[in-house]
Each structure stands twice: as structure tokens, then as C-alpha cells.
Amino acid sequence: MLLDLVASRRVVFAGGKGGVGKTSIAAALALGRARAGARVLLASTDPAHNLGHLWDRPVGDEPTRLAGPGDLAPGAGTAGYVDGLEIDPERTVEQHLSAVAGTMRRLLPERMHAPAARHLELARLAPGTHESAVLERIAEAVELGEEAYDLVVFDTAPSGHTLRLLALPEQLTSWTESLLANRDRSERFGAAVRGLGGGEQSDRDADLRRILLRRRNRFSRLREVVTDPAQSGFVIVLTAELLPIAETTEVYEKLTGLGVEVAALVANRRSPADAGEMLARRRRQEDQHLVRLRQQVDVPLLDVPLLPGDLVGTQALAALADLLGPSSS
């Protein structure tokens, strides 16, 4: 059911409250689509990073093969595979600031280099620096997905962090538009001065415009993809308990407010109704929570049962993928 819901999409986000099993559902979803022949990139934006533990193999900041045709039985012989990457926040911020520093050195007069370097050091810990850097990597992953994969599955951080990230493309696009408008005014003024024989056009102006346009286009494209239900969808993972249910309703409202379609809900680790009175009572309580949730959120909901043992490795993830429903190729 879930696999069919995301079959036509190019980008899927799996998110929800911390500790509800987002990473395992995202990984099973990626594996399920790979078994149907899709080339899948599984990217984690969660600073906690559990992909490596879950797949029982090293995963870093560059795509790493997690499952190939030989690992995908049943359905072996397909061309599908799963590559994984864990976006490293520290490395991402370092790369982001290094790129900004290089740009500033190129565009600013030499006397401004030292003050600019001090400003960047302060910016390292400033609010928004981490989110901006991670958003760049998300945009890169989406672009990589368009070039080399059929599907990108994002295993996201807990809800608040993810909602801030998904709100950023529009904010940064608007901010960059403002900068470009200011540059336009400045360039018109410069052209008027040059017309009077009072100056020359600087190559720095052209460089700055190119950088701003590239940044605006990247975030604009990301927002276009994320808010297009034909291309993207968000899967909210939850457990059928009071706090995750309350947070799911809030996340659903905020995502729809941002223009992001919620494709499905996954009620993970559902208690069995036939394994003793304690679990049966827990199951009835869960049912009541889900009835209230369905009264507020009208999207497909999939139950995933509580599984025995640790969920580690391709075989265990394949068993979980079997519970996400058949997937069309």
C-alpha cells in the first residue's frame, strides 16, 4: 500500500516525532522500491544518524551502496539498488563556510578579507547556519536524484527541525530575490555613472549576480519539487500513543500550510491484539488514539506491527518492506 503510494514520486520524506522508527520505515521504503527495480538514494538529514547501524555497514557523507540486485530477493535480478548517505552536519557547515569564504575573498577588496573572516567565524555558531548548510545538501541530493536515481528517500530529523528546513527554500528564495533587486538598483546606478564617464563595470558585480542567481534557482527548484504532489510526498511515521498522535496532527497542519503533500501515515510498532491481556488492552488504547487521529487527518494510514528482535541488516529490512505493501515496477 505505502510502496504503491510513493511509486510515481521522485522524492519522499519520512518524518515524525523522535523515536517512532522513521529511519527503519524510510530504509524499508527505499528497499521495497529497489526490489521493484528503482534506483534509490536514501539520504539521512538526522544528526543522530542511524543508517549505518540499521544497515550494519559504514555509511558516510557520500553515496554508498547499501543493497544491490544480489541483496534484493525476492525479486532478485532487477536493476534496482539502494545507495545511502548521511549528511554530516559538521562537514556540511565547514564546506558551506569554506565556499562562502572563497566567494567573499574573490568578491571583496583585500582590506575587507580579515573582517569578513571574523564574521564567518561568528556565523559558524549563529542560528540558521546549520539549517542553511543542510538545506544546500538536500538541494544537492534532489539534483543528484534527478540525474542518477529514480527516487530519493529522505530520513529526516525529528519534526521541528524538518519543518524549519522545509520552510527555508521559500524564505531563502525571497531573501535572494531581495538581494538581486538591490544589485539591479546598484547596477543601474553604476551604468548611469559610467554613462557620464565616471567609472567601469566591475567583474565582481557579474560574479556576484551569477552566484545569487544560482542560489535563487537552486532553492526555487527545490521548493518547486517539494511542493509538487506529482513529484514529492511526505510520510509521517508515528506510534499510536498520545504524544506522537498530537505531534502528527500538528506536523500535518504545518506541512499542508507549507504546500507539502502528506502522502500517508504509518502507525509503526502496533501492539498485537492476541498476545495476552496487557498487549490487548494496549492495542485497544492505540485504536482509540488512531480513531481520533483519523477524524483530524484524512490521508491513507498503514499499520505496521511490532516486530520481534532487533531490526538490523538487509534481511530484516526486507521483512519490514514486505509489510509496506506490494510495489508496482
Order of alpha helices (4+ residues) and beta strands (2+ residues): alpha-beta-alpha-beta-alpha-beta-beta-alpha-alpha-alpha-beta-alpha-alpha-beta-alpha-beta-alpha-beta-alpha
